[in-house]
């Protein structure tokens, strides 16, 4: 059975609402951003694979390729998904690689809403 990538987005929301005193809030927010990105990325990748029969989407360059193919589309919904995926990837890169992340709480909210929009748009395309 294949993994349902929306479960990563569910986990992201759980991480941001957890009141577990043993969980560092900054770490939880950074993880939430990262998982929200991967949920949206993998769902978008699979869409291109399944609907457009795209191949070579499992390499490290797939992150760029997926968003670029969507942004280059003539369809406005696909373009929006590509733009939002690129924005979400930028937040994920900050969350995963930078020692300091200004406005982390607000950016976490933005990341989750952006991932929600991507999922919604993908559903509209199906």
Secondary structure, 3 states (H helix, E strand, C coil): CCCCCHHHHHHHHHHHHCCCCCCCHHHHHHHHHHHHHHHHHHHHHHHHHHHHCCCCCCCCCHHHHHHHHHHCCCCHHHHHHHHHHHHHHHHHHHHHHCCCCCCHHHHHHHHHHHHHHHHHHHHHHC
